[in-house]
Amino acid sequence: MLFRVDTSSGQPLFEQLASQVRLAVLSGDLPNGERLPSAREVAESLQVNQHTVLHAYQSLRDEGLIDLRRGRGAVVTASTSDQYQGLAQSLEAVREEARRLGVPLSAVAKMIEQPTGETA
């Protein structure tokens, strides 16, 4: 898996990395059992601190998306990848409805980020 980070983004680097893994699972590019590159390899290739990568991996572990084991590395877990596939289908339905209504996806993203009843 090829990771990229945008240092000018307001999103923390660890979250950028975790998001890329989530999206790869959603798209099916990272199937169950797939091993992620080591934190050291990712940190060296992106020239970021290894703890940044470990933070991303730990967040994904806490979500149940990957399994982290010493000596085995980070591996995508079966149960969560199946759940993410259901989420992918739901998101496609939301995209289709947004297109039908003429609502830009950027507005849909803001709606998702901001719970009902909150004001900007």
HELIX and SHEET records of a PDB file:
HELIX    1   1 LEU A   13  SER A   27  1                                  15    
HELIX    2   2 ALA A   39  LEU A   46  1                                   8    
HELIX    3   3 GLN A   50  GLU A   63  1                                  14    
HELIX    4   4 ALA A   78  LEU A  101  1                                  24    
HELIX    5   5 LEU A  105  GLU A  113  1                                   9    
SHEET    1   A 2 ILE A  66  ARG A  69  0                                        
SHEET    2   A 2 GLY A  73  VAL A  76 -1                                        
END                                                                             
